[in-house]
Amino acid sequence: MKRIFKLLYFVTYLASLHVVKAVSHLGKWKDVKFEKDHLFFVKSMYKNTDITVDVSCEKDEETGPFVIEWMLRYSPCAQEYQVLENGAEASLMLKYYLDDTKKQYLPFNYSEVEFMRGSTTNKCKSHGNQKMYLVNDVLPSFKQEKINGVQQKSSGSEGQKDTAIDTADEDKQDESAIDTADKEKKDESDVTEKKTDNAKRNKRLATTNNTIENITVSTALAPQHDAKIGTAWRSGYYVLILRVNASKNLKVNVEMKGRTGYISAVEWPLLIFYGVMGLVYIIYGLVWIVLLACNWRELMRLQFWIGGVIVLGMLEKAVFYSEYQSIANTGLSVAEGTLIIAEVISCFKRALARMLIIIVSVGFGVVRPRLGPTFHKVLFVGGLYFILAVVEGCMRTLKPKGDQSTDTALAALPLALLDAAICWWISF
């Protein structure tokens, strides 16, 4: 038995290499700390999902004032935020999102960016663990801006450099009929808007760098009373970005709750699917028990193993359903690795089902009272299928939703070949 558990642990470990940590998109994050100067939270949300954020000081000590900037950004491309979740280029992407909203870090096929943003100035106090909110009385509305460039990485002689590719220059070739005067006015308005944004940001930073003696109780330091910062204005993928300019001793609590609860828009259909399939397996189990009771004089061990497959199916759906139901109700997972456990149960069920199909196909219990040497072949095939299925299932579960990498497809290839071999075996 110990060898079996060691084998399961080893296979699960191999399956989890080079994959992201997150399994499900949570709806609630508690006491998240600033490891760098920024934090981000990615989630797919339905329209009218409320986003609430509160910040508290980790230690009860007086600090100077600091600025917390935040942005809620929508993207029609799921792959755009998967780059953030991988973590390799997260800092650079977040910097471009906050500092230059009209440029994309990577080329994606959309022409307008939608976001809402704001900032607040606050400071930690030496008494009490006070909560700080990011919005005063009026919630900000989302903005739409046309994308005028793509920020790409290109490798040069001295290494990799960031080069800005202005799409406006490319559009000039296709828009020769546009009046030159209109273009100049548009360029002047873009330059003026950029200068205005830079002036506002410099003014905000200058306010932060003032000494404590020169700071009075103003609207910037006025206590906010609502943790809600905004509402999702359409269904899709969002990223919430927080950036602090000075103090890192802060803890952040974030909640994203909509009409379906805390669960993400991508995983809400899975909650319904596993709930319905759980009921289907319960009906299967009841019908099978009735059939066994009606034919109790003629039962073979094979019928009990078929019942075991049904029980494993019920257990698998119950674990999946409990995980997604917990996220929908509380915003948190049942336990770390719950989906991996459910996937391992599913793989064991599928391996056992294939072994039973092979056993019945070779005539056991009908024309052959014993399997003989075939039994060891069936065990080998079942064990091999279980190992390959665990590797493929864990990689598929741990990968972000919508990930288009070929790792999972390569892991599924040996499994498909083994299924084809089983079909060939039972056919001839």
SVG drawing of the C-alpha trace seen along z (x, -y; Angstrom):
<svg xmlns="http://www.w3.org/2000/svg" viewBox="-36 -73 62 95">
<polyline fill="none" stroke="black" stroke-width="0.4" points="0.0,0.0 2.9,-2.4 4.3,-1.8 1.0,-2.7 0.9,-6.0 4.5,-6.8 3.8,-6.1 0.8,-8.5 2.8,-11.2 5.6,-10.8 3.3,-10.9 1.4,-14.0 4.7,-15.7 5.9,-15.1 2.6,-16.4 2.8,-19.6 6.3,-20.6 6.5,-23.8 2.8,-24.7 1.2,-27.6 0.2,-27.5 -3.3,-28.6 -5.9,-25.9 -9.2,-27.8 -9.9,-31.5 -10.8,-32.5 -13.2,-35.3 -11.7,-36.4 -8.1,-37.1 -7.2,-37.7 -4.1,-39.4 -2.1,-39.6 1.2,-41.4 3.1,-43.6 6.2,-41.6 7.2,-44.3 5.6,-47.6 2.6,-46.1 -0.1,-43.4 -2.5,-42.0 -5.5,-39.8 -6.8,-38.2 -10.3,-36.8 -13.1,-36.3 -16.2,-38.1 -19.8,-38.6 -21.3,-42.0 -22.2,-43.9 -19.7,-42.0 -18.7,-44.2 -15.0,-44.6 -14.2,-45.6 -10.7,-46.3 -9.5,-47.4 -5.9,-47.9 -4.5,-47.7 -1.1,-48.3 0.8,-45.2 2.4,-46.9 1.0,-49.4 3.6,-52.1 3.6,-55.6 4.6,-55.9 4.9,-58.7 2.2,-59.2 2.1,-56.9 0.1,-56.7 -1.8,-53.6 -2.7,-53.6 -5.2,-51.1 -6.6,-50.1 -9.3,-47.7 -8.6,-46.8 -10.7,-44.7 -9.3,-42.6 -11.2,-40.6 -8.2,-38.2 -7.8,-35.6 -4.2,-35.0 -3.1,-38.5 -3.5,-38.1 -2.1,-34.5 1.3,-36.1 0.8,-38.0 0.0,-34.8 3.1,-33.1 5.1,-35.8 8.0,-36.2 7.2,-39.6 4.5,-40.7 6.4,-43.8 7.0,-45.2 3.5,-44.6 1.9,-46.2 4.2,-49.2 2.9,-49.8 -0.7,-49.2 -0.5,-51.9 1.9,-54.5 0.9,-54.3 -2.7,-53.1 -2.7,-53.6 0.0,-51.0 -0.2,-47.3 2.7,-45.3 2.1,-42.5 0.2,-42.6 -3.4,-41.5 -6.2,-41.9 -8.3,-44.7 -8.1,-48.5 -9.6,-50.0 -8.7,-49.5 -11.3,-49.8 -10.4,-50.5 -11.2,-52.4 -8.5,-53.8 -7.9,-55.9 -5.5,-56.7 -5.5,-57.6 -3.0,-59.0 -2.9,-57.6 -0.6,-56.7 -0.3,-54.1 -0.9,-55.2 0.7,-54.0 -2.5,-53.0 -5.1,-50.6 -5.2,-48.4 -7.3,-50.8 -8.6,-49.9 -8.0,-52.2 -10.2,-52.3 -9.3,-53.4 -12.4,-55.3 -14.2,-58.2 -17.8,-58.8 -18.1,-58.7 -17.2,-55.5 -15.1,-56.1 -16.6,-55.3 -14.7,-53.2 -12.9,-54.9 -12.3,-53.9 -9.1,-54.8 -7.8,-53.9 -4.6,-51.9 -2.0,-53.8 1.0,-51.5 2.3,-48.1 5.2,-47.6 7.2,-44.7 10.5,-43.1 13.2,-42.8 16.7,-41.4 19.6,-43.7 23.4,-43.5 23.5,-44.5 20.7,-42.2 16.9,-42.6 15.5,-46.1 12.0,-47.5 10.9,-49.1 7.7,-50.9 6.0,-50.2 3.6,-53.0 0.6,-51.6 -0.3,-55.1 2.6,-55.1 1.3,-51.9 -2.2,-53.3 -1.0,-56.3 -0.4,-54.1 -4.0,-52.8 -5.5,-56.2 -4.1,-58.4 -7.5,-60.0 -7.6,-61.6 -6.9,-65.3 -3.5,-66.3 -4.9,-69.0 -7.1,-66.5 -4.1,-64.3 -2.2,-67.2 -5.0,-68.2 -5.4,-64.6 -1.6,-64.3 -1.7,-67.6 -4.6,-66.5 -2.8,-63.2 0.3,-65.1 -1.7,-67.5 -3.5,-64.6 -0.2,-62.8 1.3,-66.0 -1.8,-66.4 -1.6,-62.8 2.2,-63.2 1.5,-66.5 -1.1,-64.9 1.1,-61.9 4.0,-64.2 1.8,-66.3 0.6,-63.2 4.1,-62.0 5.2,-65.5 2.4,-65.6 3.7,-62.2 7.3,-63.4 6.4,-66.3 7.5,-66.1 5.1,-65.1 5.2,-68.6 3.8,-70.2 0.9,-67.8 -2.4,-68.7 -5.6,-66.8 -7.1,-67.3 -9.4,-65.5 -6.5,-63.2 -6.1,-61.9 -9.8,-62.0 -11.1,-58.6 -13.0,-56.7 -16.0,-54.6 -16.7,-52.1 -14.5,-49.2 -16.2,-49.0 -14.0,-50.5 -16.2,-49.6 -18.3,-47.2 -17.5,-45.2 -19.1,-46.9 -19.2,-43.9 -18.5,-40.2 -15.0,-39.1 -11.4,-38.9 -10.2,-41.6 -7.1,-42.4 -7.0,-44.4 -3.7,-46.2 -2.5,-47.8 0.7,-49.8 2.2,-51.5 5.0,-54.0 6.6,-53.8 5.5,-51.5 5.5,-47.8 4.1,-46.8 0.6,-46.6 -2.0,-43.9 -4.7,-43.8 -8.1,-42.1 -9.9,-41.8 -13.4,-40.4 -15.1,-40.0 -18.7,-39.0 -21.4,-38.9 -24.9,-37.4 -23.4,-33.9 -21.4,-34.4 -17.6,-34.6 -17.0,-32.0 -15.5,-33.1 -17.5,-33.3 -15.3,-30.6 -16.0,-28.1 -19.6,-28.8 -20.7,-26.3 -18.5,-23.7 -20.4,-24.0 -23.7,-23.3 -22.1,-20.4 -20.7,-18.5 -23.9,-19.0 -26.0,-17.5 -23.5,-14.7 -23.5,-13.9 -27.3,-13.4 -26.9,-11.2 -24.4,-9.0 -26.7,-8.7 -29.5,-7.5 -27.1,-5.1 -26.1,-3.7 -29.8,-3.3 -30.7,-1.5 -27.7,0.8 -28.5,1.7 -32.1,2.6 -30.8,4.8 -28.3,6.5 -31.1,7.2 -33.4,8.6 -30.6,11.0 -28.9,11.8 -28.8,15.5 -26.7,15.1 -24.2,12.4 -20.5,12.5 -17.7,10.5 -17.7,8.5 -21.0,6.9 -19.5,5.7 -16.6,4.1 -19.0,2.3 -20.7,1.0 -17.3,-0.2 -16.9,-2.2 -20.2,-3.9 -19.2,-4.7 -15.9,-6.2 -17.9,-8.3 -20.1,-9.6 -17.1,-10.5 -15.3,-12.2 -18.3,-14.5 -18.9,-15.2 -15.3,-16.4 -15.4,-18.6 -18.8,-20.0 -17.8,-20.7 -14.7,-22.7 -16.7,-24.9 -19.6,-25.3 -17.2,-26.4 -15.6,-29.1 -19.1,-30.3 -20.3,-30.6 -17.2,-31.7 -14.7,-32.7 -12.2,-30.3 -11.1,-26.7 -12.1,-23.8 -8.4,-22.8 -5.3,-23.1 -5.1,-20.3 -8.8,-19.4 -9.0,-19.4 -5.9,-17.2 -7.5,-14.7 -10.7,-14.7 -8.6,-14.2 -6.7,-11.3 -10.1,-9.6 -11.3,-10.2 -8.2,-8.6 -8.6,-5.6 -12.2,-5.2 -11.4,-5.4 -8.5,-2.9 -10.7,-0.5 -13.5,-0.8 -11.1,0.0 -9.8,3.0 -13.3,4.3 -14.1,3.8 -11.0,5.8 -11.9,8.6 -15.4,8.9 -14.2,8.8 -11.8,11.7 -14.7,13.8 -14.1,13.9 -17.2,15.2 -18.8,16.3 -16.5,18.8 -13.4,18.5 -13.6,19.3 -10.1,17.8 -7.9,15.2 -4.6,17.0 -1.6,15.0 -4.0,12.4 -4.7,11.1 -1.1,9.7 -1.4,8.1 -4.7,6.4 -3.1,5.2 -0.2,3.8 -2.4,1.9 -4.6,0.6 -1.6,-0.6 0.0,-2.3 -3.3,-4.0 -3.7,-5.3 -0.2,-6.8 -0.6,-8.5 -4.1,-9.7 -2.8,-11.2 0.0,-13.1 -2.4,-14.4 -5.2,-15.2 -3.0,-17.1 -1.4,-19.2 -4.8,-20.0 -6.2,-21.0 -3.3,-23.1 -3.0,-25.0 -4.9,-28.3 -8.2,-28.2 -7.8,-28.9 -4.1,-28.1 -3.0,-27.3 0.3,-25.7 1.2,-22.3 2.3,-20.7 -1.2,-19.3 -1.7,-18.1 1.7,-16.3 0.7,-14.6 -2.6,-13.5 -0.9,-11.9 0.4,-8.7 -3.0,-8.4 -4.8,-8.5 -2.4,-5.9 -3.0,-3.6 -6.8,-4.0 -6.4,-3.0 -4.3,0.0 -7.1,1.1 -9.7,0.8 -7.5,2.9 -7.1,5.5 -10.8,6.0 -11.7,6.0 -9.4,8.8"/>
</svg>
